[in-house]
C-alpha cells in the first residue's frame, strides 16, 4: 500500500469517527434530542401534579364547612330519616377526567467510544473500498472498446487518464 492510500483511509476513518461521535456519541445529537423530549415530558408531568395539588387543597378547604356534608352525601352517608339515591355514572365520564401521561423509561445514552472507533474503522474501510471500486469502474469505462475505435480519441483518452491520476495513486 502506498502512503497516499493510507492517508485516504485515515481521512475516511477520521471523518467517520467525527460524524458518529457528533450524532451517536455520549454527548451527541441523538442523546441531546432524547434528553430534551424527556425534559418536556417531565415538565408536563410537573404541571399536572401542580394542578392535582391545587385541587386537593381546594377539597381540603371545602371540607371544613358545608362541603364536608356534601362530600358525605356524595360518598353515601345517610342521616336518619333521609333517603339517598344513587345514580349510575358511566365509566366514560371518569375516563375523560383522568389524564394519562406516558412515561418513556428508555432514553438513548449514546454509544461508547470503543464502539464508535470500531464502527468508524469499518466505515472508513468500506468507503475506501467503494472509492476503489468506483475508480476501477470509471477507468474501465474510459478504457473500453469504443474509445479505441478512433486512434486520435484513444490517444487523447490515454493521455488524459495518465495525467489525471498522477496526483493520486489508487
PAZAPA-4460 file (N, C-alpha, C; in steps of 0.05 Angstrom, whole numbers, plus 32768, in hexadecimal, padded with zeros to 4 digits):
% residues 170
    n_x    n_y    n_z   ca_x   ca_y   ca_z    c_x    c_y    c_z   seq   type   mol
   8011   7FE8   8000   8000   8000   8000   8012   8019   8000     1      X     A
   8009   802C   7FF2   8018   8045   7FF1   8010   8057   8008     2      X     A
   801F   806C   800C   8019   807F   8022   8000   808E   801C     3      X     A
   7FFB   8093   8003   7FE2   80A2   7FFB   7FC9   8092   8002     4      X     A
   7FCB   8077   7FFD   7FB4   8066   8003   7FAF   8066   8022     5      X     A
   7FC5   8064   8030   7FC2   8064   804E   7FB7   807F   8058     6      X     A
   7FBF   8095   804B   7FB5   80AF   8053   7F97   80B1   804C     7      X     A
   7F8F   80A6   8036   7F73   80A7   802F   7F63   8097   8042     8      X     A
   7F6C   807F   8049   7F5E   806E   805C   7F5D   807C   8077     9      X     A
   7F73   8089   8080   7F73   8097   809A   7F5F   80AE   8099    10      X     A
   7F5D   80BC   8082   7F4B   80D2   8080   7F2E   80C8   8082    11      X     A
   7F27   80B2   8075   7F0D   80A7   8076   7F06   809D   8093    12      X     A
   7F19   8091   80A0   7F15   8088   80BB   7F10   80A0   80CE    13      X     A
   7F20   80B5   80CA   7F1D   80CD   80DB   7F02   80DA   80D7    14      X     A
   7EFB   80DD   80BE   7EE1   80E9   80B8   7ECA   80D8   80C3    15      X     A
   7ECC   80BE   80C0   7EB7   80AC   80CB   7EB6   80AF   80EA    16      X     A
   7ECD   80B0   80F7   7ECE   80B3   8114   7EC1   80CD   811D    17      X     A
   7EC7   80E2   810F   7EBC   80FC   8116   7E9D   80FC   8112    18      X     A
   7E94   80F2   80FC   7E78   80F1   80F6   7E69   80E0   810A    19      X     A
   7E73   80C8   8110   7E66   80B6   8123   7E66   80C2   813F    20      X     A
   7E7C   80CF   8147   7E7D   80DC   8161   7E69   80F2   8164    21      X     A
   7E66   8103   814F   7E53   8119   8150   7E36   8110   8150    22      X     A
   7E31   80FA   8143   7E15   80F1   8141   7E0D   80DD   8157    23      X     A
   7E1E   80C8   815B   7E17   80B2   816D   7E28   80B1   8186    24      X     A
   7E3A   80C3   818A   7E4B   80C2   81A2   7E3C   80C7   81BB    25      X     A
   7E4B   80C6   81D2   7E3E   80C9   81EC   7E34   80E6   81F0    26      X     A
   7E3F   80F9   81E2   7E36   8115   81E3   7E2C   811E   81C7    27      X     A
   7E24   810B   81B7   7E1D   8111   819B   7E00   811C   8198    28      X     A
   7DF9   811F   817F   7DDF   812B   8177   7DC8   811A   8181    29      X     A
   7DCA   80FF   817C   7DB4   80EE   8184   7DAF   80ED   81A2    30      X     A
   7DC4   80ED   81B1   7DC1   80ED   81CE   7DB5   8107   81D8    31      X     A
   7DBE   811D   81CD   7DB4   8138   81D4   7D96   813A   81CD    32      X     A
   7D8F   8130   81B6   7D73   8130   81AD   7D61   8120   81C0    33      X     A
   7D6B   8108   81C8   7D5C   80F7   81DA   7D59   8104   81F5    34      X     A
   7D6E   8111   81FF   7D6C   811F   8219   7D59   8137   8218    35      X     A
   7D58   8144   8201   7D45   815B   81FE   7D28   8150   81FF    36      X     A
   7D23   813A   81F2   7D08   812F   81F3   7D01   8125   820F    37      X     A
   7D14   8119   821C   7D0F   8110   8238   7D0A   8128   824A    38      X     A
   7D18   813E   8246   7D14   8156   8256   7CF8   8161   8251    39      X     A
   7CEF   8161   8238   7CD4   816B   8232   7CBF   815A   8240    40      X     A
   7CC3   813F   8240   7CB0   812D   824D   7CAF   8133   826B    41      X     A
   7CC6   8137   8277   7CC7   813D   8293   7CBA   8158   829A    42      X     A
   7CBE   816B   8288   7CB0   8185   828D   7C92   8182   828C    43      X     A
   7C88   8172   8279   7C6B   816E   8277   7C61   8160   8290    44      X     A
   7C70   814C   8299   7C68   813D   82B1   7C69   8150   82CA    45      X     A
   7C7C   8161   82CB   7C7E   8174   82E1   7C65   8187   82E2    46      X     A
   7C5D   8190   82CA   7C45   81A1   82C8   7C2C   8191   82D2    47      X     A
   7C2A   8178   82CA   7C13   8168   82D2   7C13   8164   82F0    48      X     A
   7C2A   8160   82FC   7C2C   815C   8319   7C24   8176   8327    49      X     A
   7C2C   818D   831C   7C25   81A6   8328   7C07   81AB   8328    50      X     A
   7BFA   81A3   8312   7BDD   81A6   8311   7BD0   8193   8324    51      X     A
   7BDA   817B   8327   7BCF   8167   8339   7BD2   8171   8356    52      X     A
   7BE8   817D   835D   7BED   8188   8378   7BD9   819E   837D    53      X     A
   7BD4   81B0   836A   7BC1   81C6   836E   7BA5   81BB   8372    54      X     A
   7B9D   81A7   8363   7B82   819C   8367   7B80   818E   8382    55      X     A
   7B94   8181   838A   7B93   8174   83A5   7B92   8189   83BB    56      X     A
   7BA1   819F   83B8   7BA0   81B5   83CC   7B84   81C1   83CC    57      X     A
   7B78   81C4   83B5   7B5D   81CF   83B3   7B49   81BC   83C1    58      X     A
   7B4D   81A2   83BD   7B3B   818F   83CA   7B3E   8190   83E9    59      X     A
   7B56   8195   83F2   7B5B   8197   840F   7B4D   81B0   841A    60      X     A
   7B4F   81C6   840C   7B41   81DF   8414   7B23   81DB   8414    61      X     A
   7B19   81CE   8400   7AFB   81CA   83FE   7AF1   81B7   8413    62      X     A
   7B02   81A5   841C   7AF9   8190   842F   7AF6   819B   844B    63      X     A
   7AFF   81B3   8450   7AFE   81BE   846B   7AE2   81C7   8473    64      X     A
   7AD1   81CE   8461   7AB7   81D8   8468   7AA1   81C6   845C    65      X     A
   7A8F   81D3   844D   7A79   81C4   8441   7A83   81B1   842C    66      X     A
   7A9A   81B5   8422   7AA5   81A3   840E   7AA8   8187   8419    67      X     A
   7AAD   8185   8434   7AB0   816B   8440   7A96   815B   843E    68      X     A
   7A80   8169   8443   7A66   815C   8441   7A60   8153   8424    69      X     A
   7A66   8165   8411   7A62   815E   83F5   7A73   8145   83ED    70      X     A
   7A8C   8145   83F7   7A9D   812F   83F0   7A93   8115   83FD    71      X     A
   7A88   8117   8415   7A7C   80FF   8422   7A65   80F5   8412    72      X     A
   7A53   8107   8408   7A3D   80FE   83F8   7A46   80F2   83DE    73      X     A
   7A5C   80FD   83D3   7A66   80F2   83B9   7A71   80D6   83BD    74      X     A
   7A7E   80D1   83D4   7A88   80B7   83DA   7A72   80A3   83E0    75      X     A
   7A5D   80AC   83EC   7A46   809B   83F3   7A3F   809B   8410    76      X     A
   7A48   80AF   841F   7A41   80B1   843B   7A24   80BA   843D    77      X     A
   7A16   80AD   844F   79F9   80B3   8453   79F5   80BD   8470    78      X     A
   79E4   80D1   8472   79DA   80D9   848C   79C1   80CA   8491    79      X     A
   79B9   80C8   84A9   79A0   80B9   84AF   7989   80C8   84A3    80      X     A
   7978   80B9   8495   7961   80C5   8488   7965   80CE   846C    81      X     A
   797D   80CD   8461   7983   80D6   8446   7984   80BE   8434    82      X     A
   797C   80C3   841B   7980   80AE   8406   7996   80B7   83F3    83      X     A
   79A8   80A6   83EE   79BE   80AC   83DC   79B9   809D   83C2    84      X     A
   79BA   80AC   83AC   79B7   80A0   8392   79D2   809E   8384    85      X     A
   79D8   8087   8379   79F1   8083   836A   79EA   8083   834C    86      X     A
   79F9   8092   833D   79F6   8093   8321   7A0E   8085   8314    87      X     A
   7A08   8076   82FF   7A1E   8068   82F1   7A2D   807B   82E0    88      X     A
   7A46   8080   82E7   7A56   8091   82D6   7A68   807E   82C5    89      X     A
   7A68   8084   82AC   7A77   8072   829A   7A95   8076   829E    90      X     A
   7AA4   8061   8296   7AC1   8062   8299   7ACE   8075   8285    91      X     A
   7AC0   807B   8270   7ACB   808D   825C   7ACF   80A9   8268    92      X     A
   7ABD   80B2   8279   7AC1   80CD   8285   7ADA   80CD   8297    93      X     A
   7ADF   80B7   82A5   7AF6   80B6   82B6   7B10   80B5   82A5    94      X     A
   7B0F   80A8   828F   7B27   80A6   827E   7B2D   80C0   8271    95      X     A
   7B19   80D1   826C   7B1F   80EB   8260   7B2E   80FD   8273    96      X     A
   7B28   80FA   828D   7B35   810B   82A1   7B52   8102   82A7    97      X     A
   7B57   80E9   82A3   7B72   80DF   82A8   7B85   80E8   8293    98      X     A
   7B9D   80EF   829B   7BB2   80F8   8288   7BC7   80E2   8289    99      X     A
   7BCC   80D7   8272   7BE0   80C1   8270   7BFA   80CD   8265   100      X     A
   7C0F   80C9   8274   7C29   80D3   826C   7C3A   80BB   8265   101      X     A
   7C43   80BA   824D   7C54   80A3   8245   7C71   80AA   824C   102      X     A
   7C7D   8097   825A   7C99   809C   8263   7CAB   8089   8253   103      X     A
   7CBF   8094   8247   7CD2   8084   8239   7CEB   8081   824A   104      X     A
   7CEF   8069   8254   7D06   8064   8265   7D20   8060   8255   105      X     A
   7D1D   8059   823C   7D35   8055   822C   7D3E   806E   821F   106      X     A
   7D55   8078   8227   7D61   808F   821A   7D7B   8086   820F   107      X     A
   7D80   808E   81F6   7D99   8086   81E8   7DB1   8094   81F5   108      X     A
   7DC4   8084   81FF   7DDA   8090   820E   7DF3   8093   81FD   109      X     A
   7DF1   808B   81E4   7E08   808E   81D2   7E19   8076   81D1   110      X     A
   7E2A   8075   81BC   7E3D   805F   81B8   7E57   8064   81C7   111      X     A
   7E64   804F   81CF   7E7D   8052   81DD   7E93   8059   81C8   112      X     A
   7EA9   8065   81D2   7EBE   806D   81BF   7ECA   8055   81B1   113      X     A
   7ECC   803E   81BF   7ED8   8026   81B3   7EC7   801D   819B   114      X     A
   7EAC   801D   819F   7E9A   8015   8189   7E9C   8029   8172   115      X     A
   7E9E   8043   8178   7EA0   8057   8163   7EBA   8053   8154   116      X     A
   7ED0   804D   8162   7EEA   8048   8154   7EE7   8030   8141   117      X     A
   7EDB   801B   814B   7ED8   8003   813A   7EC7   8009   8122   118      X     A
   7EB0   8017   8126   7E9F   801D   810F   7EAC   8031   80FB   119      X     A
   7EBC   8043   8106   7ECA   8056   80F4   7EDF   8047   80E3   120      X     A
   7EED   8034   80EF   7F00   8023   80E0   7EF2   8014   80CA   121      X     A
   7EDB   8009   80D1   7ECB   7FFA   80BD   7EC1   800C   80A7   122      X     A
   7EB6   8023   80AE   7EAC   8037   809A   7EC3   8041   8089   123      X     A
   7EDA   8047   8095   7EF1   8051   8085   7EFA   803C   8071   124      X     A
   7EFB   8023   8079   7F03   800E   8066   7EEF   800B   8050   125      X     A
   7ED5   800B   8057   7EC0   8008   8043   7EC1   8020   802F   126      X     A
   7EC4   8038   8039   7EC6   804F   8027   7EDE   804D   8014   127      X     A
   7EF4   8044   801F   7F0C   8041   800E   7F07   802C   7FF9   128      X     A
   7EFB   8016   8000   7EF5   8001   7FEC   7EE1   800A   7FD7   129      X     A
   7ECE   801A   7FDF   7EBB   8025   7FCC   7EC9   8039   7FB9   130      X     A
   7EDB   8049   7FC4   7EEA   805B   7FB3   7EFB   804C   7F9F   131      X     A
   7F08   8037   7FA8   7F19   8027   7F97   7F08   801A   7F81   132      X     A
   7EF1   800F   7F89   7EDF   8003   7F75   7ED6   8017   7F60   133      X     A
   7ECE   802F   7F6A   7EC5   8044   7F58   7EDC   804C   7F45   134      X     A
   7EF4   804F   7F4F   7F0B   8056   7F3E   7F10   8040   7F2A   135      X     A
   7F0E   8027   7F32   7F12   8011   7F1F   7EFD   8011   7F09   136      X     A
   7EE3   8015   7F11   7ECE   8016   7EFD   7ED1   802D   7EEA   137      X     A
   7ED9   8044   7EF5   7EDD   805C   7EE4   7EF4   8058   7ED1   138      X     A
   7F0A   804C   7EDA   7F21   8047   7EC8   7F1A   8032   7EB3   139      X     A
   7F09   801F   7EB9   7F01   800B   7EA6   7EEF   8018   7E91   140      X     A
   7EDF   802B   7E99   7ECD   8039   7E86   7EDD   804A   7E73   141      X     A
   7EF1   8058   7E7D   7F02   8069   7E6C   7F13   8057   7E5A   142      X     A
   7F1B   8040   7E63   7F2C   802F   7E53   7F1C   801A   7E44   143      X     A
   7F02   801E   7E41   7EF3   8009   7E32   7EF7   800B   7E14   144      X     A
   7EEB   7FF8   7E06   7EF1   7FF4   7DEA   7EE9   800C   7DD8   145      X     A
   7ED3   8019   7DDE   7ECA   802E   7DCC   7EDE   8046   7DCC   146      X     A
   7EEE   8049   7DE0   7F02   805E   7DDF   7F19   8057   7DCC   147      X     A
   7F1E   803E   7DC8   7F35   8035   7DB8   7F2D   8032   7D9B   148      X     A
   7F15   8037   7D93   7F0D   8035   7D77   7F1A   804C   7D67   149      X     A
   7F1D   8063   7D74   7F29   807A   7D67   7F44   807E   7D74   150      X     A
   7F5A   807C   7D65   7F75   807D   7D71   7F7B   8098   7D7E   151      X     A
   7F71   80AF   7D73   7F76   80C9   7D7F   7F68   80CA   7D9A   152      X     A
   7F50   80C1   7D9B   7F40   80C1   7DB3   7F4D   80AF   7DC8   153      X     A
   7F57   8098   7DC0   7F64   8085   7DD2   7F7D   8091   7DDE   154      X     A
   7F8D   809E   7DCD   7FA6   80AB   7DD8   7FA0   80C1   7DEB   155      X     A
   7F8C   80D1   7DE4   7F84   80E7   7DF6   7F79   80DC   7E11   156      X     A
   7F69   80C6   7E10   7F5E   80BB   7E28   7F75   80AF   7E3A   157      X     A
   7F88   80A2   7E2D   7F9F   8097   7E3C   7FAF   80AD   7E49   158      X     A
   7FB3   80C2   7E3A   7FC3   80D9   7E45   7FB4   80E6   7E5D   159      X     A
   7F9A   80EA   7E5A   7F8A   80F6   7E6F   7F8A   80E4   7E88   160      X     A
   7F87   80CA   7E83   7F87   80B7   7E99   7FA2   80B8   7EA8   161      X     A
   7FB7   80B9   7E99   7FD2   80B9   7EA5   7FD6   80D3   7EB5   162      X     A
   7FCD   80EA   7EA9   7FD1   8104   7EB6   7FC0   8107   7ECF   163      X     A
   7FA8   80FD   7ECE   7F95   8103   7EE4   7F9B   80F2   7EFC   164      X     A
   7FA8   80DB   7EF9   7FAD   80CA   7F10   7FCA   80CB   7F1A   165      X     A
   7FDA   80DE   7F10   7FF5   80E0   7F1A   7FF6   80EB   7F37   166      X     A
   7FE2   80FC   7F3D   7FE2   8108   7F58   7FDA   80F4   7F6D   167      X     A
   7FC6   80E3   7F67   7FBB   80D0   7F7B   7FC1   80B4   7F70   168      X     A
   7FCE   80A4   7F80   7FD4   8089   7F78   7FC0   8076   7F85   169      X     A
   7FAF   806A   7F75   7F9B   8057   7F80   7FA5   803B   7F7C   170      X     A
***
